[in-house]
Amino acid sequence: MIPVSIGKNGFGKQLEGDKKTPVGIYRLTSFLKDAVLDDFYGLRAFPLNYPNVIDRQQGRTGSGIWLHGLPKDVNTRPLLDSDGCVVIDNSSLESMHAFIKPGITHIVLSDEPLTWHSLRQAEKRKAGIEASFKGWVEAWEARDNAGYLSFYADDFTDFRRNKRQWSDYKSRVNNGKEWIEIDVSGGQLFR
């Protein structure tokens, strides 16, 4: 068990400066080593991609949320003691470092216990998601605008356009193509 310190006001970050730790799935975007950090952040730090797409859709604001260590002369910190970051002891963070690949590794921050599913359940869900994804790609490549757009939720937004505007835009773009080929790599599934 690793003691963790989170935001002074707990979980559920909504706004810049609310001193809360976000809840969600975040990518560790980079690695900051001791030489570039103030002692306050310990021996290493991993910035998170907060706010992610879901946070932005929900109107959440803020920045600078990290997974980081403790000052070198400190061994523990109270549970609610950061401005929103996730803080653990340097030794634990150093042990974890070998398993963290910046840009790829994710961290799950939850205010409730996680529910684990069997591998069989996970594979079944994964197969369903992959089939839907394949259908989306096939409809796009076939220039089947109605089929392609049927994969988008009614409340879809790309942060500039709603679903109707996206539909108009993609129909115009797709209809202007003689062929479309989609190449997908490096995908990850999260639920």
HUNOR-V470935 format. One record per pair of residues at least 4 apart in sequence whose ideal C-beta (glycine too) atoms are under 7 Angstrom apart, sorted by the first residue. I is the first residue (numbers start at 1). GAP is how many residues later the second one is. Records with the same first field share a line. If there is no record, write none. Layout:
I=GAP, GAP
This chain:
2=86, 90
3=73, 86
4=82, 83, 84
5=72, 73, 74, 76, 77, 82
6=4, 5, 15, 73, 74, 76, 80
7=12, 13, 14, 73, 75, 76, 77
8=11, 72, 73, 74, 75
9=9, 10, 11
10=10, 70
11=9, 10, 12, 100
12=8, 11, 99
13=5, 7, 8, 9, 47, 49, 71
14=4, 46
15=46, 47
16=45, 46
19=64, 65
20=64
21=63, 65, 88
22=28, 33, 43, 87
23=86, 87, 88
24=28, 30, 31, 85
25=81, 83, 165
26=22, 23, 24, 26, 80, 81, 83
27=22, 76, 79
28=18, 20, 39, 72, 74, 77, 79
29=18, 19, 20, 73, 74
30=17, 72
31=13, 15, 71
32=4, 5, 12, 13
33=11
34=9, 10
37=4, 8
39=32, 33
40=31
41=4, 27, 28
42=26, 27, 28, 29, 48, 51
43=26, 47, 50, 51
44=25, 49, 53
45=21, 22, 23
46=20, 21, 54, 56
47=19
48=17, 18, 19, 59
50=5, 12, 15
51=4, 5, 9, 10, 11
53=4
54=4
55=5
56=4, 103
57=100
62=22
65=19, 20
66=19
67=19, 40
68=17, 19
69=19, 20, 21, 24
70=4, 7, 17, 19, 20
75=14
76=13
77=4, 10
82=5
86=23
88=4, 5
89=4
90=4
91=4
92=4
93=4
96=4
100=5
101=4
108=6
110=4
117=4, 5
118=4
119=4
120=4
121=4
122=4
123=4
124=4
125=4, 66
126=4, 63
127=4
128=4
129=4, 60
130=4
131=4
132=4, 19
133=4
134=4
135=4, 16
136=4, 12, 15
137=4, 45, 47
138=4
139=5, 8, 9
140=8, 40, 42
141=39, 40, 41
143=31, 34, 37
144=4
145=4, 25, 26, 29
146=4
148=22
149=18, 21
152=4, 11, 14
154=9
156=7, 10
157=4, 5
158=8
161=4, 5, 8
162=4
163=4
164=4
165=4
166=4
167=4
168=4
169=4
170=4
171=4
172=4
174=6
